Amino acid sequence: MSDNWAKKAAGTFKAAQEQRETRDAKALLDEKLKKTWAPKKWDELRLLLHGKAGSFNAEAGDMLIWESLRTKEAIVRLADSDTSLICTYDSEEFSVEIKCSLIGRKYVAEVVKGQVVFVDSRKIPVALEQIAEEALDSLLTFLAA
């Protein structure tokens, strides 16, 4: 004798269990992707910052000075000023923090459509080029002040 309730309850339980297993497997894969690709994205971002600062200096004179370009930190200072742009990478959170005076932004690595990207506080993906340009723009605003 078949119990309809038992069949239905078992089916619901199995479906929920499969969803949980799928979600857990995706979370594990996403974590592996972030662990592999987020540091590479950070390296790309540091190189972009360095290149764009060099291009700016070539156009406007040596106004941006590199204080540090270490593995987890990049610091750019305005010449003849104490104002600095400090960019740091957190390998546990897979995040990049950009600080310049009172301005601060944080970007967190997320997996979007199978690709690791940095997202802003609204969870919107932001291109590395845009992060670099906005970071340097925040530092350069102090030149006009």
Phi and psi restraints in degrees (value plus and minus 20) as a CYANA .aco file:
   2 SER   PHI    -114.5   -74.5
   2 SER   PSI     113.9   153.9
   3 ASP   PHI    -120.3   -80.3
   3 ASP   PSI      92.7   132.7
   4 ASN   PHI     -79.6   -39.6
   4 ASN   PSI     -61.1   -21.1
   5 TRP   PHI     -80.1   -40.1
   5 TRP   PSI     -66.4   -26.4
   6 ALA   PHI     -81.4   -41.4
   6 ALA   PSI     -63.5   -23.5
   7 LYS   PHI     -80.1   -40.1
   7 LYS   PSI     -67.3   -27.3
   8 LYS   PHI     -85.1   -45.1
   8 LYS   PSI     -65.9   -25.9
   9 ALA   PHI     -83.4   -43.4
   9 ALA   PSI     -62.9   -22.9
  10 ALA   PHI     -84.1   -44.1
  10 ALA   PSI     -60.9   -20.9
  11 GLY   PHI     -82.8   -42.8
  11 GLY   PSI     -63.0   -23.0
  12 THR   PHI     -83.7   -43.7
  12 THR   PSI     -63.8   -23.8
  13 PHE   PHI     -82.1   -42.1
  13 PHE   PSI     -66.8   -26.8
  14 LYS   PHI     -82.6   -42.6
  14 LYS   PSI     -61.4   -21.4
  15 ALA   PHI     -83.4   -43.4
  15 ALA   PSI     -63.3   -23.3
  16 ALA   PHI     -84.7   -44.7
  16 ALA   PSI     -60.0   -20.0
  17 GLN   PHI     -84.4   -44.4
  17 GLN   PSI     -62.5   -22.5
  18 GLU   PHI     -84.0   -44.0
  18 GLU   PSI     -61.1   -21.1
  19 GLN   PHI     -81.9   -41.9
  19 GLN   PSI     -62.8   -22.8
  20 ARG   PHI     -83.5   -43.5
  20 ARG   PSI     -63.8   -23.8
  21 GLU   PHI     -84.2   -44.2
  21 GLU   PSI     -60.9   -20.9
  22 THR   PHI     -84.3   -44.3
  22 THR   PSI     -64.8   -24.8
  23 ARG   PHI     -82.6   -42.6
  23 ARG   PSI     -62.8   -22.8
  24 ASP   PHI     -84.9   -44.9
  24 ASP   PSI     -60.6   -20.6
  25 ALA   PHI     -84.8   -44.8
  25 ALA   PSI     -60.5   -20.5
  26 LYS   PHI     -85.1   -45.1
  26 LYS   PSI     -62.7   -22.7
  27 ALA   PHI     -82.1   -42.1
  27 ALA   PSI     -60.4   -20.4
  28 LEU   PHI     -85.3   -45.3
  28 LEU   PSI     -64.2   -24.2
  29 LEU   PHI     -83.9   -43.9
  29 LEU   PSI     -63.8   -23.8
  30 ASP   PHI     -79.8   -39.8
  30 ASP   PSI     -61.4   -21.4
  31 GLU   PHI     -82.6   -42.6
  31 GLU   PSI     -62.6   -22.6
  32 LYS   PHI     -83.8   -43.8
  32 LYS   PSI     -62.3   -22.3
  33 LEU   PHI     -82.9   -42.9
  33 LEU   PSI     -63.6   -23.6
  34 LYS   PHI     -84.3   -44.3
  34 LYS   PSI     -61.9   -21.9
  35 LYS   PHI     -81.8   -41.8
  35 LYS   PSI     -55.2   -15.2
  36 THR   PHI    -100.3   -60.3
  36 THR   PSI     -67.4   -27.4
  37 TRP   PHI    -115.4   -75.4
  37 TRP   PSI     -48.0    -8.0
  38 ALA   PHI     -80.1   -40.1
  38 ALA   PSI     -63.7   -23.7
  39 PRO   PHI     -82.6   -42.6
  39 PRO   PSI     -53.5   -13.5
  40 LYS   PHI     -89.0   -49.0
  40 LYS   PSI     -58.8   -18.8
  41 LYS   PHI     -84.5   -44.5
  41 LYS   PSI     -59.3   -19.3
  42 TRP   PHI     -82.5   -42.5
  42 TRP   PSI     -64.2   -24.2
  43 ASP   PHI     -79.7   -39.7
  43 ASP   PSI     -61.9   -21.9
  44 GLU   PHI     -80.2   -40.2
  44 GLU   PSI     -63.8   -23.8
  45 LEU   PHI     -83.8   -43.8
  45 LEU   PSI     -63.4   -23.4
  46 ARG   PHI     -80.5   -40.5
  46 ARG   PSI     -62.9   -22.9
  47 LEU   PHI     -85.2   -45.2
  47 LEU   PSI     -58.6   -18.6
  48 LEU   PHI     -82.1   -42.1
  48 LEU   PSI     -66.4   -26.4
  49 LEU   PHI     -78.2   -38.2
  49 LEU   PSI     -67.2   -27.2
  50 HIS   PHI     -81.7   -41.7
  50 HIS   PSI     -65.7   -25.7
  51 GLY   PHI     -85.0   -45.0
  51 GLY   PSI     -64.2   -24.2
  52 LYS   PHI     -87.6   -47.6
  52 LYS   PSI     -57.0   -17.0
  53 ALA   PHI     -85.4   -45.4
  53 ALA   PSI     -60.7   -20.7
  54 GLY   PHI     -83.6   -43.6
  54 GLY   PSI     -61.1   -21.1
  55 SER   PHI     -84.1   -44.1
  55 SER   PSI     -61.5   -21.5
  56 PHE   PHI     -82.3   -42.3
  56 PHE   PSI     -65.9   -25.9
  57 ASN   PHI     -80.8   -40.8
  57 ASN   PSI     -57.1   -17.1
  58 ALA   PHI     -84.7   -44.7
  58 ALA   PSI     -53.9   -13.9
  59 GLU   PHI    -104.1   -64.1
  59 GLU   PSI     -58.4   -18.4
  60 ALA   PHI    -134.1   -94.1
  60 ALA   PSI     -20.0    20.0
  61 GLY   PHI      76.6   116.6
  61 GLY   PSI     145.9   185.9
  62 ASP   PHI     -94.5   -54.5
  62 ASP   PSI      60.4   100.4
  63 MET   PHI    -122.0   -82.0
  63 MET   PSI     -37.4     2.6
  64 LEU   PHI    -132.6   -92.6
  64 LEU   PSI     106.4   146.4
  65 ILE   PHI    -135.8   -95.8
  65 ILE   PSI     111.3   151.3
  66 TRP   PHI    -102.7   -62.7
  66 TRP   PSI      99.1   139.1
  67 GLU   PHI    -109.4   -69.4
  67 GLU   PSI     -56.5   -16.5
  68 SER   PHI    -176.4  -136.4
  68 SER   PSI     121.7   161.7
  69 LEU   PHI    -160.3  -120.3
  69 LEU   PSI      33.8    73.8
  70 ARG   PHI    -100.6   -60.6
  70 ARG   PSI     156.2   196.2
  71 THR   PHI     -76.0   -36.0
  71 THR   PSI     -62.8   -22.8
  72 LYS   PHI    -134.6   -94.6
  72 LYS   PSI      -5.6    34.4
  73 GLU   PHI    -173.3  -133.3
  73 GLU   PSI     123.1   163.1
  74 ALA   PHI    -156.6  -116.6
  74 ALA   PSI     106.0   146.0
  75 ILE   PHI    -145.9  -105.9
  75 ILE   PSI     107.3   147.3
  76 VAL   PHI    -141.0  -101.0
  76 VAL   PSI     112.6   152.6
  77 ARG   PHI    -139.5   -99.5
  77 ARG   PSI     125.8   165.8
  78 LEU   PHI     -92.2   -52.2
  78 LEU   PSI     115.3   155.3
  79 ALA   PHI     -79.8   -39.8
  79 ALA   PSI     124.6   164.6
  80 ASP   PHI      38.2    78.2
  80 ASP   PSI      15.0    55.0
  81 SER   PHI    -176.5  -136.5
  81 SER   PSI     139.3   179.3
  82 ASP   PHI    -115.2   -75.2
  82 ASP   PSI     -21.2    18.8
  83 THR   PHI     -94.0   -54.0
  83 THR   PSI     106.4   146.4
  84 SER   PHI    -150.2  -110.2
  84 SER   PSI     134.3   174.3
  85 LEU   PHI    -125.9   -85.9
  85 LEU   PSI     100.6   140.6
  86 ILE   PHI    -136.1   -96.1
  86 ILE   PSI     100.0   140.0
  87 CYS   PHI    -136.8   -96.8
  87 CYS   PSI     106.6   146.6
  88 THR   PHI    -148.6  -108.6
  88 THR   PSI     131.7   171.7
  89 TYR   PHI    -136.0   -96.0
  89 TYR   PSI     109.5   149.5
  90 ASP   PHI    -125.8   -85.8
  90 ASP   PSI      89.3   129.3
  91 SER   PHI     -95.7   -55.7
  91 SER   PSI     -32.9     7.1
  92 GLU   PHI    -106.1   -66.1
  92 GLU   PSI     -58.5   -18.5
  93 GLU   PHI    -111.0   -71.0
  93 GLU   PSI     -31.8     8.2
  94 PHE   PHI      35.9    75.9
  94 PHE   PSI      31.1    71.1
  95 SER   PHI    -150.8  -110.8
  95 SER   PSI     137.8   177.8
  96 VAL   PHI    -140.1  -100.1
  96 VAL   PSI     111.9   151.9
  97 GLU   PHI    -137.6   -97.6
  97 GLU   PSI     112.6   152.6
  98 ILE   PHI    -135.8   -95.8
  98 ILE   PSI     103.6   143.6
  99 LYS   PHI    -149.8  -109.8
  99 LYS   PSI     115.4   155.4
 100 CYS   PHI    -169.4  -129.4
 100 CYS   PSI      88.9   128.9
 101 SER   PHI      34.2    74.2
 101 SER   PSI    -138.5   -98.5
 102 LEU   PHI    -111.7   -71.7
 102 LEU   PSI     -23.2    16.8
 103 ILE   PHI    -109.5   -69.5
 103 ILE   PSI     111.3   151.3
 104 GLY   PHI    -164.0  -124.0
 104 GLY   PSI     117.1   157.1
 105 ARG   PHI    -156.0  -116.0
 105 ARG   PSI     128.4   168.4
 106 LYS   PHI    -150.1  -110.1
 106 LYS   PSI     114.4   154.4
 107 TYR   PHI    -142.5  -102.5
 107 TYR   PSI     113.2   153.2
 108 VAL   PHI    -135.7   -95.7
 108 VAL   PSI     117.1   157.1
 109 ALA   PHI     -92.0   -52.0
 109 ALA   PSI     112.3   152.3
 110 GLU   PHI    -156.5  -116.5
 110 GLU   PSI     137.1   177.1
 111 VAL   PHI    -115.6   -75.6
 111 VAL   PSI      98.8   138.8
 112 VAL   PHI    -144.7  -104.7
 112 VAL   PSI      97.4   137.4
 113 LYS   PHI      32.4    72.4
 113 LYS   PSI      21.6    61.6
 114 GLY   PHI      60.8   100.8
 114 GLY   PSI     -18.5    21.5
 115 GLN   PHI    -136.4   -96.4
 115 GLN   PSI     123.1   163.1
 116 VAL   PHI    -106.8   -66.8
 116 VAL   PSI     104.0   144.0
 117 VAL   PHI    -155.2  -115.2
 117 VAL   PSI     139.7   179.7
 118 PHE   PHI    -111.5   -71.5
 118 PHE   PSI     117.0   157.0
 119 VAL   PHI    -137.6   -97.6
 119 VAL   PSI     132.4   172.4
 120 ASP   PHI    -105.1   -65.1
 120 ASP   PSI    -191.3  -151.3
 121 SER   PHI     -85.0   -45.0
 121 SER   PSI     -39.2     0.8
 122 ARG   PHI    -113.4   -73.4
 122 ARG   PSI     -12.3    27.7
 123 LYS   PHI      48.3    88.3
 123 LYS   PSI       4.6    44.6
 124 ILE   PHI    -115.9   -75.9
 124 ILE   PSI     107.7   147.7
 125 PRO   PHI     -80.9   -40.9
 125 PRO   PSI     118.8   158.8
 126 VAL   PHI    -147.0  -107.0
 126 VAL   PSI     109.6   149.6
 127 ALA   PHI     -86.2   -46.2
 127 ALA   PSI     126.1   166.1
 128 LEU   PHI     -77.9   -37.9
 128 LEU   PSI     -59.6   -19.6
 129 GLU   PHI     -78.7   -38.7
 129 GLU   PSI     -62.7   -22.7
 130 GLN   PHI     -86.1   -46.1
 130 GLN   PSI     -61.9   -21.9
 131 ILE   PHI     -80.5   -40.5
 131 ILE   PSI     -66.2   -26.2
 132 ALA   PHI     -82.3   -42.3
 132 ALA   PSI     -66.3   -26.3
 133 GLU   PHI     -86.4   -46.4
 133 GLU   PSI     -62.7   -22.7
 134 GLU   PHI     -86.0   -46.0
 134 GLU   PSI     -57.0   -17.0
 135 ALA   PHI     -83.8   -43.8
 135 ALA   PSI     -68.8   -28.8
 136 LEU   PHI     -87.4   -47.4
 136 LEU   PSI     -55.8   -15.8
 137 ASP   PHI     -80.0   -40.0
 137 ASP   PSI     -59.6   -19.6
 138 SER   PHI     -84.1   -44.1
 138 SER   PSI     -54.6   -14.6
 139 LEU   PHI     -92.8   -52.8
 139 LEU   PSI     -61.8   -21.8
 140 LEU   PHI     -90.2   -50.2
 140 LEU   PSI     -37.7     2.3
 141 THR   PHI     -81.8   -41.8
 141 THR   PSI     -43.7    -3.7
 142 PHE   PHI     -97.2   -57.2
 142 PHE   PSI     -35.2     4.8
 143 LEU   PHI     -89.9   -49.9
 143 LEU   PSI     -57.2   -17.2
 144 ALA   PHI     -99.1   -59.1
 144 ALA   PSI     -37.8     2.2
